[in-house]
Amino acid sequence: MKVLVLYDYPPSPGGLATQGSLLYKGLKKIGVDVYSVNSESAQEKEWYFHWFKPDIAVGIGYWGHTPDLVVHPRSHGITAVPWLVADGYLANYKELLEDLPLILVTSKWVKDVYVRDGLSGKNIEILPVGCDTDSFCPRDKNDPKVACIRHSLGVDDNQIMILTAGGDAASKGAQEVMQALATIDKKVPDWKYVCKVWPQPRTEQQNLLDFQLAASLGIKDKIIYTVNKISRNFMPYLLASCDIYAAPSRLEGFGMLQVEANACGKPVLGINGMGLLDTMVQGQTAYLADIGKEIVLKETILGRESGYEPNTKIVFKQPRVVDYRASVPDIAKYLLELMNNPKLCRTMGENGRKRAVENFDYRVVAKKFVNIISKRLGIK
């Protein structure tokens, strides 16, 4: 089997790039003939098409990347297998995607979104995102690399550190976590809530709104925002530095960081919906707060990034749920239990580590990929 993996290569620290990089690494590890290439680099892709002659080109992205992941490889006679996430709505390329022999998606929820929006689902298989469980592993808080992070953030040894990480914090449920923490502040040991976000204009605006919320809740002094560009080398130690990883995300097609936190032996607080239903186990590896609110749209505006002319208005035949909010009372209930019970945190972390190694290790995912390709496409 010869595989060309199309993604943001060389990999940036982002989720899609990591997803592609770990598939490449896993396939290489199990002996598959595989190369990586940037999905937007037509010239380099064609170079591989001509001399490497891959059996398949597997491209990582969402449906809006169809021209790079599907159209371009197929125009050169290469079998294209997109490995897709969802953004809450499939707007374009439905006939083209339906015509493919195989589509991979990251969770059952992503498949459900594509079926809801017009695909039959007959060519869709679920493949989870891989996790490097060698790097993302349990570490002692006294490990100098871990202790340095807590110290640099201003978190004392005796304080409980709750962590949320993402491009911005609000999309990962940070505002709901803040509201919950404000209601239990006097009922739990001393704590700090750390939000690691990526520097970008929209994040700066969102951070200001988040701080305004924290101030109105009276917990501003306990909220720490760190806005830095970091590499994947740093993330395992950042996750190891926390006591609880909290990300009841508003939209989550898989939950890569939640799985990585579990792999580090940390309990997770998430949302009882979307991709986390595939990756977390309620009460064993995570506490999943019920959905408190659904954000429904009747129309949206799309542009060239989705294969439309700029400012194209799309009116849904039926209103679409495009975003969620976790129940704040549920988050408060679960945080109260975790923050007052270190033994429970350890047990859930141990369960999470075991599940991550068995189900999401990048080598395990690579083997699943090979089995799917062999079964569905007959390529050995």
ZICOR-V764480 format. One record per residue. N is the residue number from 1. RES is the residue in one letter. D_LAST is the distance of its C-alpha to the last C-alpha in Angstrom with 2 decimals. Layout:
n=N res=RES d_last=D_LAST
n=N res=RES d_last=D_LAST
This chain:
n=1 res=M d_last=5.27
n=2 res=K d_last=8.94
n=3 res=V d_last=10.97
n=4 res=L d_last=14.68
n=5 res=V d_last=16.70
n=6 res=L d_last=19.95
n=7 res=Y d_last=22.88
n=8 res=D d_last=26.36
n=9 res=Y d_last=25.65
n=10 res=P d_last=27.33
n=11 res=P d_last=27.38
n=12 res=S d_last=30.70
n=13 res=P d_last=31.65
n=14 res=G d_last=30.90
n=15 res=G d_last=28.60
n=16 res=L d_last=26.08
n=17 res=A d_last=25.87
n=18 res=T d_last=25.43
n=19 res=Q d_last=22.69
n=20 res=G d_last=20.68
n=21 res=S d_last=21.71
n=22 res=L d_last=20.66
n=23 res=L d_last=17.13
n=24 res=Y d_last=16.94
n=25 res=K d_last=18.65
n=26 res=G d_last=16.49
n=27 res=L d_last=13.14
n=28 res=K d_last=15.09
n=29 res=K d_last=16.46
n=30 res=I d_last=13.36
n=31 res=G d_last=12.17
n=32 res=V d_last=9.91
n=33 res=D d_last=11.27
n=34 res=V d_last=13.33
n=35 res=Y d_last=16.75
n=36 res=S d_last=19.36
n=37 res=V d_last=21.83
n=38 res=N d_last=24.73
n=39 res=S d_last=24.03
n=40 res=E d_last=27.49
n=41 res=S d_last=27.36
n=42 res=A d_last=26.82
n=43 res=Q d_last=27.57
n=44 res=E d_last=25.22
n=45 res=K d_last=22.33
n=46 res=E d_last=23.04
n=47 res=W d_last=23.23
n=48 res=Y d_last=19.61
n=49 res=F d_last=18.62
n=50 res=H d_last=20.41
n=51 res=W d_last=19.61
n=52 res=F d_last=16.29
n=53 res=K d_last=14.79
n=54 res=P d_last=12.24
n=55 res=D d_last=9.45
n=56 res=I d_last=11.23
n=57 res=A d_last=14.57
n=58 res=V d_last=15.23
n=59 res=G d_last=19.01
n=60 res=I d_last=21.30
n=61 res=G d_last=24.66
n=62 res=Y d_last=26.62
n=63 res=W d_last=27.09
n=64 res=G d_last=29.67
n=65 res=H d_last=27.11
n=66 res=T d_last=25.43
n=67 res=P d_last=26.80
n=68 res=D d_last=25.16
n=69 res=L d_last=21.87
n=70 res=V d_last=21.30
n=71 res=V d_last=23.93
n=72 res=H d_last=23.69
n=73 res=P d_last=19.93
n=74 res=R d_last=20.09
n=75 res=S d_last=23.22
n=76 res=H d_last=21.28
n=77 res=G d_last=18.57
n=78 res=I d_last=15.93
n=79 res=T d_last=14.11
n=80 res=A d_last=15.99
n=81 res=V d_last=15.26
n=82 res=P d_last=18.55
n=83 res=W d_last=19.03
n=84 res=L d_last=22.66
n=85 res=V d_last=25.81
n=86 res=A d_last=28.95
n=87 res=D d_last=32.52
n=88 res=G d_last=34.16
n=89 res=Y d_last=34.01
n=90 res=L d_last=31.60
n=91 res=A d_last=33.91
n=92 res=N d_last=32.08
n=93 res=Y d_last=29.01
n=94 res=K d_last=28.67
n=95 res=E d_last=27.99
n=96 res=L d_last=25.40
n=97 res=L d_last=23.54
n=98 res=E d_last=23.90
n=99 res=D d_last=22.32
n=100 res=L d_last=18.99
n=101 res=P d_last=15.94
n=102 res=L d_last=15.47
n=103 res=I d_last=17.88
n=104 res=L d_last=17.66
n=105 res=V d_last=21.11
n=106 res=T d_last=22.61
n=107 res=S d_last=24.64
n=108 res=K d_last=25.91
n=109 res=W d_last=28.98
n=110 res=V d_last=27.14
n=111 res=K d_last=25.50
n=112 res=D d_last=29.02
n=113 res=V d_last=30.48
n=114 res=Y d_last=28.17
n=115 res=V d_last=28.87
n=116 res=R d_last=32.56
n=117 res=D d_last=32.66
n=118 res=G d_last=31.22
n=119 res=L d_last=27.48
n=120 res=S d_last=26.56
n=121 res=G d_last=23.90
n=122 res=K d_last=21.68
n=123 res=N d_last=18.83
n=124 res=I d_last=19.52
n=125 res=E d_last=17.71
n=126 res=I d_last=19.42
n=127 res=L d_last=18.00
n=128 res=P d_last=20.86
n=129 res=V d_last=21.81
n=130 res=G d_last=21.35
n=131 res=C d_last=24.44
n=132 res=D d_last=25.23
n=133 res=T d_last=27.03
n=134 res=D d_last=28.07
n=135 res=S d_last=30.22
n=136 res=F d_last=31.11
n=137 res=C d_last=32.84
n=138 res=P d_last=36.34
n=139 res=R d_last=39.12
n=140 res=D d_last=42.83
n=141 res=K d_last=45.18
n=142 res=N d_last=47.17
n=143 res=D d_last=44.31
n=144 res=P d_last=46.00
n=145 res=K d_last=43.09
n=146 res=V d_last=43.30
n=147 res=A d_last=47.09
n=148 res=C d_last=47.46
n=149 res=I d_last=45.62
n=150 res=R d_last=47.85
n=151 res=H d_last=50.89
n=152 res=S d_last=49.97
n=153 res=L d_last=49.57
n=154 res=G d_last=52.90
n=155 res=V d_last=51.66
n=156 res=D d_last=53.83
n=157 res=D d_last=52.58
n=158 res=N d_last=54.25
n=159 res=Q d_last=52.88
n=160 res=I d_last=49.90
n=161 res=M d_last=47.41
n=162 res=I d_last=45.47
n=163 res=L d_last=42.79
n=164 res=T d_last=41.15
n=165 res=A d_last=38.93
n=166 res=G d_last=37.63
n=167 res=G d_last=38.34
n=168 res=D d_last=41.52
n=169 res=A d_last=42.78
n=170 res=A d_last=44.00
n=171 res=S d_last=40.59
n=172 res=K d_last=39.53
n=173 res=G d_last=42.53
n=174 res=A d_last=45.01
n=175 res=Q d_last=47.99
n=176 res=E d_last=47.48
n=177 res=V d_last=47.19
n=178 res=M d_last=50.44
n=179 res=Q d_last=52.24
n=180 res=A d_last=51.20
n=181 res=L d_last=52.25
n=182 res=A d_last=55.61
n=183 res=T d_last=56.34
n=184 res=I d_last=55.67
n=185 res=D d_last=56.89
n=186 res=K d_last=59.88
n=187 res=K d_last=58.06
n=188 res=V d_last=55.49
n=189 res=P d_last=55.73
n=190 res=D d_last=55.94
n=191 res=W d_last=52.81
n=192 res=K d_last=51.34
n=193 res=Y d_last=48.72
n=194 res=V d_last=46.57
n=195 res=C d_last=44.66
n=196 res=K d_last=42.36
n=197 res=V d_last=41.85
n=198 res=W d_last=40.67
n=199 res=P d_last=43.44
n=200 res=Q d_last=43.51
n=201 res=P d_last=46.31
n=202 res=R d_last=45.31
n=203 res=T d_last=44.98
n=204 res=E d_last=48.53
n=205 res=Q d_last=49.89
n=206 res=Q d_last=48.03
n=207 res=N d_last=49.18
n=208 res=L d_last=52.78
n=209 res=L d_last=52.44
n=210 res=D d_last=50.90
n=211 res=F d_last=53.80
n=212 res=Q d_last=56.29
n=213 res=L d_last=54.86
n=214 res=A d_last=55.01
n=215 res=A d_last=58.61
n=216 res=S d_last=59.60
n=217 res=L d_last=58.16
n=218 res=G d_last=60.14
n=219 res=I d_last=57.18
n=220 res=K d_last=56.79
n=221 res=D d_last=57.70
n=222 res=K d_last=54.80
n=223 res=I d_last=52.11
n=224 res=I d_last=50.43
n=225 res=Y d_last=48.36
n=226 res=T d_last=46.50
n=227 res=V d_last=45.35
n=228 res=N d_last=43.38
n=229 res=K d_last=40.26
n=230 res=I d_last=38.26
n=231 res=S d_last=35.01
n=232 res=R d_last=32.23
n=233 res=N d_last=33.86
n=234 res=F d_last=36.89
n=235 res=M d_last=35.39
n=236 res=P d_last=34.70
n=237 res=Y d_last=38.35
n=238 res=L d_last=39.67
n=239 res=L d_last=37.96
n=240 res=A d_last=39.21
n=241 res=S d_last=42.71
n=242 res=C d_last=43.02
n=243 res=D d_last=44.00
n=244 res=I d_last=42.53
n=245 res=Y d_last=39.88
n=246 res=A d_last=41.10
n=247 res=A d_last=39.08
n=248 res=P d_last=39.85
n=249 res=S d_last=38.18
n=250 res=R d_last=39.37
n=251 res=L d_last=35.87
n=252 res=E d_last=32.73
n=253 res=G d_last=29.23
n=254 res=F d_last=27.79
n=255 res=G d_last=30.27
n=256 res=M d_last=28.73
n=257 res=L d_last=32.10
n=258 res=Q d_last=32.93
n=259 res=V d_last=29.82
n=260 res=E d_last=30.69
n=261 res=A d_last=34.26
n=262 res=N d_last=33.19
n=263 res=A d_last=31.11
n=264 res=C d_last=34.41
n=265 res=G d_last=36.15
n=266 res=K d_last=38.03
n=267 res=P d_last=38.96
n=268 res=V d_last=38.03
n=269 res=L d_last=40.24
n=270 res=G d_last=38.31
n=271 res=I d_last=38.62
n=272 res=N d_last=37.85
n=273 res=G d_last=35.59
n=274 res=M d_last=32.62
n=275 res=G d_last=29.67
n=276 res=L d_last=31.71
n=277 res=L d_last=31.52
n=278 res=D d_last=27.86
n=279 res=T d_last=28.50
n=280 res=M d_last=32.01
n=281 res=V d_last=33.72
n=282 res=Q d_last=37.34
n=283 res=G d_last=39.84
n=284 res=Q d_last=37.36
n=285 res=T d_last=35.60
n=286 res=A d_last=37.51
n=287 res=Y d_last=40.39
n=288 res=L d_last=39.51
n=289 res=A d_last=42.53
n=290 res=D d_last=42.81
n=291 res=I d_last=42.66
n=292 res=G d_last=46.24
n=293 res=K d_last=45.99
n=294 res=E d_last=43.73
n=295 res=I d_last=44.16
n=296 res=V d_last=44.12
n=297 res=L d_last=44.30
n=298 res=K d_last=45.47
n=299 res=E d_last=44.53
n=300 res=T d_last=42.95
n=301 res=I d_last=43.05
n=302 res=L d_last=39.90
n=303 res=G d_last=39.54
n=304 res=R d_last=37.37
n=305 res=E d_last=34.94
n=306 res=S d_last=33.97
n=307 res=G d_last=34.17
n=308 res=Y d_last=37.83
n=309 res=E d_last=41.09
n=310 res=P d_last=42.94
n=311 res=N d_last=44.77
n=312 res=T d_last=43.26
n=313 res=K d_last=44.55
n=314 res=I d_last=42.27
n=315 res=V d_last=44.15
n=316 res=F d_last=42.14
n=317 res=K d_last=42.89
n=318 res=Q d_last=42.79
n=319 res=P d_last=43.36
n=320 res=R d_last=40.25
n=321 res=V d_last=39.97
n=322 res=V d_last=38.84
n=323 res=D d_last=39.95
n=324 res=Y d_last=41.08
n=325 res=R d_last=43.69
n=326 res=A d_last=43.59
n=327 res=S d_last=46.71
n=328 res=V d_last=49.07
n=329 res=P d_last=50.86
n=330 res=D d_last=47.57
n=331 res=I d_last=46.65
n=332 res=A d_last=50.16
n=333 res=K d_last=49.93
n=334 res=Y d_last=46.68
n=335 res=L d_last=47.81
n=336 res=L d_last=51.09
n=337 res=E d_last=49.37
n=338 res=L d_last=46.97
n=339 res=M d_last=49.64
n=340 res=N d_last=52.08
n=341 res=N d_last=49.71
n=342 res=P d_last=48.02
n=343 res=K d_last=46.84
n=344 res=L d_last=44.96
n=345 res=C d_last=43.31
n=346 res=R d_last=42.17
n=347 res=T d_last=40.83
n=348 res=M d_last=38.88
n=349 res=G d_last=37.55
n=350 res=E d_last=36.42
n=351 res=N d_last=34.71
n=352 res=G d_last=33.03
n=353 res=R d_last=31.81
n=354 res=K d_last=30.28
n=355 res=R d_last=28.51
n=356 res=A d_last=27.22
n=357 res=V d_last=25.74
n=358 res=E d_last=24.13
n=359 res=N d_last=22.76
n=360 res=F d_last=22.66
n=361 res=D d_last=22.08
n=362 res=Y d_last=19.76
n=363 res=R d_last=17.49
n=364 res=V d_last=17.41
n=365 res=V d_last=16.63
n=366 res=A d_last=13.72
n=367 res=K d_last=12.17
n=368 res=K d_last=13.12
n=369 res=F d_last=11.54
n=370 res=V d_last=8.01
n=371 res=N d_last=8.91
n=372 res=I d_last=10.43
n=373 res=I d_last=7.87
n=374 res=S d_last=5.53
n=375 res=K d_last=9.03
n=376 res=R d_last=10.77
n=377 res=L d_last=8.86
n=378 res=G d_last=6.40
n=379 res=I d_last=3.79
n=380 res=K d_last=0.00
